[in-house]
Amino acid sequence: AAHALDDSGDELIAISPIEDTLLWNRTEQGEWWYWKNKPETDPRTGREIHKCCGDFPIAFHGYKDPLWFYKLEDELYGMDELPGVTDKWRSYKWHNPNEANSYFDRMRKARNTEV
């Protein structure tokens, strides 16, 4: 299977919660199952593949509580009130807020949107 990478060689699919995946780094953490069978460099650009997350992701995985998806949607697009949906998601906090907020800021900038 081909890797889902953007033009910079960054992953477009996060297979774990984004706040965890943002911390994965091949250079710092070494080889483990996530890196198995992944090339060390992007075959198109020659750039080292060592961190996640492109500016235009396709999917986020690993969330057991569906309310996290409201948190993600708010980060990506901003959310108005949803009838019948609890506001509990608004109190959810990222494990690593600096990295997560920086990533979402980068995504919004790439899309030229502000939340």
VEXDOMAR-238112 format. One line per 5 residues: number of its first residue (from 1); for each residue x, y, z of N, C-alpha, C, O. Coordinates in nm, 3 decimals. Last residue first. Layout:
N
NUM = X/Y/Z/X/Y/Z/X/Y/Z/X/Y/Z ~ ...
//
This chain:
115
115 = -1.061/3.054/1.312/-1.168/3.002/1.396/-1.183/3.094/1.514/-1.268/3.071/1.600 ~ -0.989/3.133/0.975/-0.970/3.163/1.116/-1.088/3.107/1.193/-1.201/3.112/1.146 ~ -0.828/3.010/0.685/-0.948/3.028/0.766/-0.907/3.059/0.909/-0.803/3.015/0.956 ~ -0.642/2.915/0.497/-0.681/3.056/0.499/-0.813/3.078/0.572/-0.899/3.154/0.526 ~ -0.541/2.669/0.513/-0.673/2.678/0.452/-0.721/2.822/0.442/-0.827/2.849/0.386
110 = -0.308/2.728/0.647/-0.298/2.665/0.516/-0.430/2.675/0.441/-0.431/2.689/0.318 ~ -0.419/2.822/0.888/-0.343/2.913/0.801/-0.333/2.857/0.659/-0.349/2.931/0.562 ~ -0.525/2.585/0.989/-0.615/2.697/0.955/-0.545/2.795/0.863/-0.606/2.847/0.770 ~ -0.285/2.440/1.029/-0.389/2.391/0.938/-0.482/2.504/0.894/-0.513/2.517/0.775 ~ -0.156/2.600/1.220/-0.093/2.577/1.090/-0.195/2.529/0.987/-0.192/2.572/0.871
105 = -0.337/2.572/1.432/-0.311/2.705/1.375/-0.251/2.692/1.235/-0.290/2.764/1.143 ~ -0.307/2.299/1.479/-0.435/2.349/1.430/-0.421/2.490/1.372/-0.487/2.523/1.273 ~ -0.036/2.299/1.568/-0.077/2.224/1.450/-0.208/2.278/1.393/-0.218/2.300/1.272 ~ -0.055/2.458/1.797/0.033/2.499/1.688/-0.006/2.428/1.558/-0.009/2.489/1.451 ~ -0.224/2.299/1.952/-0.270/2.430/1.907/-0.185/2.483/1.792/-0.237/2.545/1.700
100 = -0.054/2.072/1.988/-0.185/2.060/1.925/-0.232/2.195/1.871/-0.276/2.204/1.757 ~ 0.172/2.182/2.119/0.186/2.116/1.990/0.052/2.109/1.916/0.045/2.137/1.796 ~ 0.044/2.291/2.352/0.130/2.372/2.266/0.142/2.312/2.127/0.125/2.382/2.027 ~ -0.104/2.078/2.475/-0.173/2.192/2.412/-0.083/2.275/2.321/-0.132/2.327/2.220 ~ -0.113/1.774/2.503/0.003/1.860/2.474/-0.048/1.985/2.402/-0.035/1.995/2.280
95 = -0.367/1.683/2.549/-0.258/1.637/2.636/-0.136/1.727/2.622/-0.065/1.753/2.720 ~ -0.637/1.919/2.530/-0.535/1.837/2.464/-0.427/1.801/2.564/-0.397/1.879/2.654 ~ -0.950/1.898/2.698/-0.819/1.962/2.683/-0.724/1.866/2.614/-0.730/1.745/2.636 ~ -1.297/1.966/2.708/-1.188/1.873/2.677/-1.060/1.951/2.650/-1.063/2.056/2.586 ~ -1.506/2.138/2.731/-1.413/2.133/2.844/-1.295/2.038/2.818/-1.203/2.032/2.899
90 = -1.657/2.095/2.507/-1.588/2.225/2.519/-1.487/2.226/2.633/-1.394/2.306/2.633 ~ -1.789/1.856/2.543/-1.667/1.856/2.460/-1.590/1.985/2.475/-1.468/1.986/2.456 ~ -2.026/1.925/2.677/-1.917/1.866/2.753/-1.785/1.871/2.676/-1.679/1.890/2.736 ~ -2.254/2.016/2.564/-2.137/2.103/2.552/-2.016/2.048/2.628/-1.916/2.117/2.643 ~ -2.450/1.774/2.383/-2.397/1.829/2.507/-2.276/1.917/2.480/-2.203/1.895/2.384
85 = -2.685/1.830/2.137/-2.549/1.784/2.164/-2.498/1.853/2.290/-2.504/1.975/2.302 ~ -2.930/1.944/2.077/-2.927/1.806/2.125/-2.789/1.751/2.154/-2.777/1.635/2.192 ~ -2.805/2.161/1.834/-2.921/2.117/1.913/-2.908/1.971/1.953/-2.878/1.885/1.870 ~ -2.497/2.306/1.863/-2.567/2.198/1.796/-2.683/2.153/1.883/-2.661/2.109/1.996 ~ -2.355/2.625/1.809/-2.427/2.533/1.897/-2.498/2.428/1.814/-2.553/2.458/1.708
80 = -2.083/2.615/1.576/-2.196/2.681/1.640/-2.260/2.580/1.734/-2.222/2.463/1.737 ~ -1.735/2.587/1.559/-1.866/2.522/1.568/-1.966/2.613/1.632/-1.937/2.679/1.732 ~ -1.448/2.567/1.356/-1.532/2.648/1.445/-1.671/2.585/1.446/-1.718/2.537/1.343 ~ -1.290/2.396/1.211/-1.386/2.478/1.139/-1.461/2.578/1.226/-1.531/2.666/1.173 ~ -1.094/2.272/1.376/-1.076/2.281/1.231/-1.165/2.386/1.166/-1.121/2.457/1.076
75 = -1.188/2.286/1.638/-1.051/2.330/1.606/-1.034/2.355/1.457/-0.966/2.450/1.417 ~ -1.442/2.173/1.604/-1.430/2.312/1.649/-1.291/2.367/1.617/-1.278/2.481/1.573 ~ -1.371/1.915/1.533/-1.442/1.999/1.437/-1.434/2.146/1.476/-1.420/2.233/1.390 ~ -1.249/1.831/1.773/-1.172/1.840/1.648/-1.241/1.932/1.548/-1.177/2.016/1.485 ~ -1.476/1.841/1.940/-1.357/1.921/1.972/-1.272/1.939/1.846/-1.228/2.050/1.816
70 = -1.632/1.650/1.815/-1.680/1.789/1.820/-1.565/1.883/1.851/-1.557/1.993/1.795 ~ -1.476/1.430/1.863/-1.491/1.474/1.725/-1.550/1.615/1.717/-1.520/1.690/1.624 ~ -1.503/1.388/2.132/-1.375/1.442/2.084/-1.387/1.491/1.941/-1.317/1.583/1.901 ~ -1.744/1.260/2.158/-1.743/1.404/2.180/-1.611/1.468/2.139/-1.606/1.588/2.115 ~ -1.697/0.988/2.134/-1.736/1.062/2.014/-1.737/1.214/2.034/-1.732/1.289/1.936
65 = -1.427/0.833/2.265/-1.537/0.918/2.307/-1.577/1.005/2.187/-1.497/1.088/2.143 ~ -1.216/0.725/2.125/-1.321/0.636/2.174/-1.446/0.715/2.213/-1.559/0.668/2.195 ~ -1.008/0.787/1.860/-1.094/0.852/1.958/-1.208/0.759/1.996/-1.287/0.718/1.911 ~ -0.853/0.686/1.657/-0.814/0.659/1.794/-0.900/0.723/1.900/-0.869/0.715/2.019 ~ -0.783/0.911/1.379/-0.832/0.788/1.439/-0.795/0.783/1.587/-0.716/0.864/1.635
60 = -0.857/1.134/1.124/-0.804/1.122/1.259/-0.866/0.998/1.321/-0.988/0.980/1.317 ~ -0.787/1.194/0.778/-0.858/1.125/0.885/-0.781/1.133/1.016/-0.658/1.136/1.018 ~ -0.661/1.379/0.609/-0.775/1.302/0.558/-0.856/1.244/0.673/-0.979/1.244/0.668 ~ -0.527/1.711/0.651/-0.542/1.570/0.686/-0.669/1.508/0.628/-0.768/1.576/0.601 ~ -0.347/1.930/0.545/-0.480/1.895/0.495/-0.508/1.747/0.522/-0.512/1.667/0.429
55 = -0.094/1.950/0.650/-0.185/2.062/0.672/-0.328/2.033/0.628/-0.421/2.102/0.669 ~ 0.019/1.640/0.801/0.009/1.740/0.696/-0.097/1.844/0.728/-0.178/1.829/0.819 ~ 0.193/1.489/1.032/0.068/1.554/1.014/0.071/1.670/0.918/0.118/1.780/0.949 ~ 0.454/1.356/1.194/0.320/1.352/1.140/0.279/1.491/1.101/0.335/1.592/1.143 ~ 0.795/1.294/1.104/0.690/1.348/1.189/0.557/1.346/1.117/0.550/1.336/0.995
50 = 0.977/1.190/0.934/0.997/1.165/1.076/0.889/1.226/1.163/0.893/1.211/1.285 ~ 1.122/1.147/0.647/0.988/1.127/0.702/1.005/1.095/0.849/1.043/0.983/0.883 ~ 1.334/1.374/0.483/1.320/1.273/0.588/1.175/1.268/0.636/1.114/1.371/0.663 ~ 1.296/1.418/0.133/1.288/1.474/0.268/1.269/1.361/0.369/1.197/1.264/0.343 ~ 1.277/1.331/-0.122/1.402/1.303/-0.055/1.405/1.354/0.088/1.505/1.337/0.158
45 = 1.043/1.355/-0.266/1.114/1.478/-0.231/1.252/1.454/-0.171/1.335/1.544/-0.170 ~ 0.953/1.096/-0.329/0.933/1.206/-0.425/1.022/1.325/-0.396/1.072/1.390/-0.488 ~ 1.005/0.929/-0.115/1.063/0.897/-0.245/1.049/1.009/-0.349/1.126/1.014/-0.445 ~ 1.105/1.054/0.190/0.997/1.057/0.094/1.055/1.030/-0.044/1.147/1.101/-0.086 ~ 1.301/0.830/0.388/1.286/0.955/0.315/1.170/0.942/0.217/1.140/0.833/0.168
40 = 1.260/0.591/0.506/1.316/0.698/0.589/1.308/0.833/0.521/1.309/0.937/0.587 ~ 0.946/0.424/0.445/1.079/0.468/0.403/1.129/0.578/0.496/1.050/0.650/0.557 ~ 0.804/0.185/0.658/0.796/0.321/0.604/0.936/0.361/0.560/1.034/0.336/0.630 ~ 0.834/-0.059/0.782/0.805/-0.057/0.638/0.780/0.082/0.581/0.738/0.094/0.465 ~ 0.768/0.081/1.094/0.802/-0.040/1.019/0.749/-0.030/0.875/0.633/0.005/0.853
35 = 0.684/0.289/1.247/0.777/0.321/1.139/0.810/0.200/1.051/0.873/0.215/0.946 ~ 0.527/0.170/1.438/0.468/0.272/1.352/0.555/0.298/1.229/0.504/0.325/1.120 ~ 0.701/0.001/1.586/0.605/-0.055/1.490/0.548/0.048/1.395/0.523/0.016/1.279 ~ 1.014/0.189/1.576/0.916/0.106/1.646/0.806/0.073/1.546/0.817/0.113/1.430 ~ 1.324/0.355/1.584/1.233/0.269/1.509/1.141/0.192/1.605/1.189/0.136/1.704
30 = 1.343/0.673/1.762/1.395/0.551/1.700/1.285/0.471/1.633/1.170/0.512/1.627 ~ 1.277/0.916/1.868/1.229/0.796/1.936/1.283/0.666/1.879/1.270/0.561/1.941 ~ 1.395/1.115/1.704/1.411/1.120/1.849/1.377/0.988/1.917/1.442/0.952/2.015 ~ 1.330/1.033/1.442/1.466/1.071/1.475/1.489/1.064/1.626/1.592/1.014/1.671 ~ 1.052/0.991/1.449/1.143/0.879/1.419/1.286/0.910/1.463/1.355/0.823/1.516
25 = 0.818/1.091/1.663/0.930/1.143/1.586/1.033/1.032/1.569/1.093/0.986/1.667 ~ 0.510/1.188/1.787/0.588/1.079/1.731/0.696/1.136/1.641/0.669/1.219/1.554 ~ 0.349/1.395/1.865/0.474/1.378/1.938/0.562/1.267/1.881/0.678/1.254/1.921 ~ 0.118/1.378/1.720/0.205/1.494/1.697/0.341/1.479/1.764/0.437/1.544/1.723 ~ -0.014/1.162/1.834/0.057/1.143/1.708/0.153/1.258/1.679/0.258/1.237/1.619
20 = -0.140/1.278/2.056/-0.032/1.181/2.074/0.054/1.171/1.948/0.177/1.171/1.954 ~ -0.325/1.448/1.944/-0.234/1.503/2.046/-0.120/1.407/2.079/-0.015/1.450/2.126 ~ -0.471/1.278/1.776/-0.378/1.374/1.719/-0.279/1.428/1.822/-0.163/1.452/1.790 ~ -0.492/0.932/1.848/-0.536/1.068/1.875/-0.428/1.170/1.836/-0.309/1.150/1.861 ~ -0.365/0.753/1.560/-0.392/0.765/1.704/-0.444/0.905/1.728/-0.440/0.989/1.639
15 = -0.321/0.786/1.296/-0.377/0.658/1.339/-0.402/0.650/1.489/-0.455/0.550/1.538 ~ -0.386/1.033/1.074/-0.336/1.013/1.210/-0.402/0.887/1.264/-0.525/0.880/1.276 ~ -0.296/1.090/0.749/-0.385/1.011/0.833/-0.318/0.992/0.968/-0.206/0.941/0.976 ~ -0.101/1.218/0.618/-0.234/1.274/0.604/-0.337/1.200/0.688/-0.453/1.242/0.696 ~ 0.241/1.299/0.697/0.128/1.206/0.698/-0.005/1.280/0.687/-0.020/1.390/0.739
10 = 0.458/1.478/0.477/0.391/1.464/0.606/0.269/1.375/0.592/0.202/1.375/0.489 ~ 0.578/1.542/0.240/0.614/1.414/0.301/0.552/1.393/0.438/0.590/1.300/0.509 ~ 0.489/1.759/0.112/0.605/1.780/0.198/0.652/1.651/0.264/0.752/1.650/0.335 ~ 0.261/1.675/-0.017/0.377/1.710/-0.100/0.503/1.734/-0.019/0.613/1.731/-0.074 ~ 0.152/1.411/0.209/0.131/1.532/0.130/0.259/1.563/0.051/0.354/1.485/0.054
5 = 0.081/1.059/0.203/0.168/1.172/0.237/0.130/1.293/0.153/0.082/1.279/0.040 ~ 0.006/0.760/0.266/-0.075/0.880/0.243/0.005/1.000/0.294/-0.004/1.038/0.411 ~ 0.187/0.508/0.094/0.172/0.593/0.212/0.092/0.716/0.175/0.107/0.772/0.066 ~ 0.042/0.224/-0.066/0.116/0.350/-0.071/0.091/0.430/0.056/-0.016/0.419/0.117 ~ 0.085/-0.119/0.000/0.000/0.000/0.000/0.088/0.124/0.000/0.196/0.125/0.060
//
